[in-house]
Amino acid sequence: MTGAVTVLAPAQARALHLAAQGLAARPRARARKADLLAAIARMQLLQIDTIHVVARSPYLVLFSRVGAYPADWLDELLAQRAIFETWAHEACFAPVGDYTLLRSAIAHREHHWAIRNARHRHAEHGAEIAQLLAHVRERGAVKAADFEREAGSGSGGGWWQWKNEKLWLEASFALGELMVSRRENFHRVYDLAERVIGEVQTDWNSAAVPTALARRELLLKSVRALGITQARWIADYYRLRPRLRDADLDDLVEEGALLRVEVRGWTAPGYVHPDLAPQLERAASGRLRATHATLLSPFDPVVWDRERASEFFGFDYTLECYTPEPKRRYGYFVLPILVGGRLVGRLDAKAHRREGVFEVKALYLEEGIVADEALAQSVARAIDDCARWHATPRVTLGRCRPAAFARPLKTQLAAMR
């Protein structure tokens, strides 16, 4: 390719990244179910996690992008086969149109712990797993709890033991023999792939993407989802290996499948998908602005990669919910705070649904963030929006750093009652 290389300032790169992720601006209209599907398609993947001290992560990730919506909509999209569950970055929802691509790319994810474990269990318990699949084929969809032994029923042998059943269901799901038909109270309901994806894709078991092409497509989709990225961040989006170098992308740049750009302050080039060329032009001219104020899930794609979050936002983020309490710096389920294209801080929150209280146990602003009235208003709005969506409209604020920020923040929160 020839032509001048586009040069972006860091703030312009952040705006492009957030716009691609659907986080640049506050939603203009009340959310529709189609907006959830569009948000998932834009991100390519929506990571699943079960922790629910506030809304479970996939619901919160969507809220950050589309605003308040009925949580049932995500469950309905799954049951209606508009999305499906798969192992990708981790356990994720993905658009159903990506089924063949992701199924074809399993060879590129053999290193993933879920796939490795599934292969191991098939090797050790193939007969039992085959019996389980026969049970599902004959009797229909199942949950792991369907096989739980009653307390006091004895610990003797027998095939139906909950612990093994759960492992075997998960192994069959990871390898695509079973799929998640729907969720009940967020518990997976497993059924044969032919009865799930087969409802909407008749060639589900024969269509395939060549292995090399599948890798290429996933790399390009990763760049599209990220908006702008360095080479070393691309592979992790779908948990591919190895990590890419700039030389690995030369051919894609040469053929126009990727655009190579420069970001001031970066020691490596950036890459943009050509689908985003109009947004890149707007960013370079200063016409693409990031103005949204919202709370992010700890499992939001924006903070999946610690190195990427640090480069883009100067934000050092570590997930602490799996860290022993004495070793936590900020709290159990800490939500990054996005305001105007910056990650300005983080808060440890808990939604007390019965009492209608959204408890902010602690809030920490990043070093160098000016804690003025404008910031207090933006942060208060982000907290209030999230609290009302949780049906916990009364917000309580615990410790705050800096301590002086508590007063204007409380004033702004009170004004929103």
N, C-alpha and C positions, 0 to 999 in steps of 0.2 A: 504493500500500500504506500501511497505517497500523500503529501499534504502535511500541513502544520499540525503539530501535536497540541491538543487542547490542554490548557493549564488551569487548574482550579485552586482556589484558596481552600484551606481546611474547612471553613464554614460552608462553602459551596459543595464540597464533597459530602459533608454530613447531611446537607439538605437533599442531595441526590439519593443517598443511602436511605434516609427516612422516607422520602417520597416513594421509592420503590417498595418499601415495607408497608406503605399505607399509614405512616405516622407523621406526615409533614403538617397536616392541617386538621383542625377539629371537624368532625362530621357535620355536613351542612343540613342534613335532613334526618328525620327519624329512621332508624335502621329497618331494613326489610330482610327477610330470610335470604334473598339473593345476594345481599351485601356480605353476609357471612361466607357464602360460597366464593364470592369474588375475592374476599380477603385471604381465604385459604389458597386460592389459585395464585394470588400475587406472591404470597410467601412460599408457595410450592408445598410446604410441610407445616403442620401444626402439631407441636410436640404435646404428648399426653403425660400428665402426672396426676397422682391421686390425692396429694395433700390438699386439704380444704379448710385451713384456718381462715382464709378468705376464699373466694371462688376458686375452684380447681383451675389449674393453669390454662388449659385450652380455652375455657370460657373467658378467662381474664385477658388472654392475648387478643381475643376477638373484641372484647369490650374496649380495649385500648385503641382499636382501629375504627370500630363502627359505632361506638357509644352504647347506650342502654338497649338491651334486647332480651326477649324471653329465653332463658337458658335451654328450654325444651327444643329450640330451633336446631341446635347442634345435634342433639340426639335424633331429631327427625331427619336431618340430612343424611345421617348414617343409615337409619332404617330405610330411607327412600333410595339408597344406593347412589346418592350424589357424591359421597365421599366413602373412603374405605380405610381400614386400619392396616398398618404395615410397619415393619422395622425399617427405618431409614436413618435419620440422624440418631434418634432413639425410637421408642414407640411413638408413632405419629398418625394423624389423619392426613390423607392426601386426596386430591381430586380423582374421581373414579377413572377419568380419561388417562391417568398415568399408570393404570394397573399393569398393562403389558410391559411398559418400560421398566418399572420397578421390579417386576417379576423376572424380566430378562437380565437385570443387573445384579442378581443375587451372587453371581460369581465374583463380583467386585467387592462384596461385603462378607466374604467368608471369614475374615479376621474379626468381624463384629462379635462381641461376647454372646449376643443372643443367638446368632447363627451357629457359632462354635458349640454352645451348650446344646442346641437342638440336634446338631449332627451327633454329638456324643450320646445323647439320650436315645436317638434312633438306633445307634449302633449297639447299645446295651439292652434296650427294651423294645426292639422292633416288634416282637410278637404281641406284647401288651398294647403297644400303640395301635397296631393293626386291629386288635380286638376293640379298642376304644373307638376307632373310626367306624368299625362295623356297627357298634352300638349307636353311634350318632346317625349313621345311614338308616338304621332300622327304626329308631325311636324319635329322631328329630333333634333339634338344637338343644344344647345343654349349657349349664353354668358349672363352674368348678364346685360350687356349694352343693350341687345335686349329688355329689359323691361323698360328702362329708359323713363320717361315721358318728353315730350318736354317742354321747358320753355314757360310759359304763357298759357299752356293747361288747367290750372285750378287745384285746389287742392282738388276737391271733391272726394268722395269715390271711388268705383271701386277697382277691385282686382289687376290690373296691376300697381303696384307702385314699383319703383326701389329698395328702401330701403328694403322693405319686401321681394321682390324677391331674392335679394342677400342673405339675411339671410336664406331663405328657400332652396335655391340652396346649400348653404354651409352646412346646416343641413343634407340634403339628401346625400351630398358627404361624410360628416363625418361618417354617419351610413352605407355607402356602397350602397345605392339605386342608386345613381348617381356616375359616375367616370369621370375623366378628360380624354377626348378623345384625345385632342391635346391642344396646346397653340397658340394663335394668338397675336403677339406682347406682349407676356408673359401673356396675359389674358386667364384665363381658359375657355375652351369650354367643357361643361358638356353634357354627354349622359347617357343613361341607362347602368347599369353595364353589362347587358346581351349583349349589343352591343359593349362593350369595352373589358372586360376580356373574354367575351364569344367567341371572335374571336380566342383566343389562348388556352382557357381552357374549354373544353366542360362540365366538371363537376364542374364548378365554383360555382354553387349554392348548390351543394350537398356534395362536398368534405369537410372534416373537420378534425382538429387535436383536440384530447381531451384537455380540458381546462388546466389541470395540465401539460400535456406534452407540450402544447404551451408555457407556462411560462418557463418551463425548457429549451426549445429550444431557446427562446429569450435570456435567461440569458447566455447560452453557446455561442450564436452568438455575444453577447456583449463582452464577454471575448476574443473571436477570433478577433473581430474588434480592440479592444484596445491593443492587443499584450500581455500586462501584466497589471494587475489592482489589486487594493485592493478591498475587498468585498464590501465596502461601496460605491464604484463608479459604480458598475455593473448595478443596477436596473435603474439608470437614463438614460442609453443609449436609452432604449425604453420607458422611463417614466413609469416604473412599480413601484409598491409599495408592501410591505414596503422595505426600505433600508435593504440590507443584512448584516448579521454578519458572522464572520468566522465559527461559529457553524452551520450556515445554509448550508454551503458548504462541511461539513465533508463527507456526503454520496457521493457527486460527486467526491471528491478527492479519497475516498476509492475505488470506482468503476473504477477509471482511466479516468473519463470524464473531470477532471481538474487536473492540476499539481500545487502543492503548493510549492512556492519558497520563498527565503529570499532576501531582498534587504537591503544592509547596509544603516543605517540611518532611515529606515522605522520602525515605531512602530507596524506595522501590517504586516502579510504575504502578499505576492503577489500571483496572480493566472495566469496561462498560459493555453491556450487551447492545448491539445496534438497535434493538427495539426501543431502547431508551435514548436514542440520539436526540430527539426533541427536548427531553428533559435535561440532557447533558448541555445542550445549547443554552437553555434557559438558566441553568445553574452557572455556566461560565459567564453569562452576561449579568448575573446578579438578580435575575427575575424569578428564581425558584427559592422560595423562603420556607423555612421550617418554623411554624408558629404554634404547634399543638402543645398543650399541657395535659399530661396524663400520667397515671401510674402504670408501670410495666410489671409483668410477671417475671419471677426469677428464671423462667424457662422461655422467655421471649427470644426469638432469633437474634434480636439486636445485641443481646448479651450472652449468646451461646459460646462465643469464642472470647476468652479473657484477653488475649493479645489484641484482637480486633477492637474490642470495646475500649481498651487502653489507647490504641492508636487514634481511633475516631474521636473519642470523647475525653481522653485523659482520666478514664474512670476505671479503677481497679476493683473488679467485682468477683467475689468468690461465693458460691452457693454454700450456705452454712447450715441448712436444715439437716444435713447428714453429718455435721460436725458435733462432737460432744459439747454440751452446753458450756462448760467452763472455758472452752477454747474459742467460743464465738466472740467476734468483735462487735457485731451489730444486731444479731438476733436470729430467730428461727426461720422466718419466712419474710425476707427483706425485699421490698419492692423498690426498684430504681424509679426515680422521679424525673420525667422528661419535661422540660420546659424550653420552648423556643429553640429547638435544635441542640440543646445541651442536656446531659445528664447532670442535674444540679445537686442531687442528693439521693438519699435512700431512707425508707422508713420501715419499721417493724410493725406489722398490723395484725389485728385479729378481729373478725366479724362475729359479734355476739348476736346471733340472729333472733334468739328468743327475746332478748331484752331490747332489740332494735338499736344496738350500740356498735359503732365502728371505732374500735380502740386503736389509736396510734400509740404503741408502747414507747417508741422512741423515734426521733427524726434527726437525721444528720445531714447537714449541707456539706458539700465538697469544699475543700480548701480553695480560697480565691473567689468563691461565689459571693457576690454582693447581696447581702440580706436586706433588701430595701422593701418598700411598700408594694412595688410592682411585682416582685418575686412572691411576696406573701399572698397577694391576690391570686396569682397563677397557681401556686401550690395549693392554696385553699380550694380553688375551683376543682383542681384535679382530685383532691381528697373527697370533696363533697359529691362530685359526680360519681365516684366509685362507691362511696357510702350509700348513696340513694339507690344505686343499682342493686346493691346487696340487700336492700330493704332494712338497712341499719342507719337511719338518717341522723341519729345523734352521735356526733364525733367527740371523743375525748382524746386529749393530747397529754402524753407523759413527758419524759425528758426530751429536751431539744438542744441541739448543738449547731450554732452557738445559742446560748441560753436566751440572749436578747431577741432572737427571732420568734420566740414563743408568743410574745405579746402581740405583735402585728398579725401573726398567723391566727391566733385565737380571735382577734377582732374581726378579721376577714371571714373566718368560719361562722362567727356569730351573725354577721351581716347576711349570710346565705340561708339562715333558718327561715 
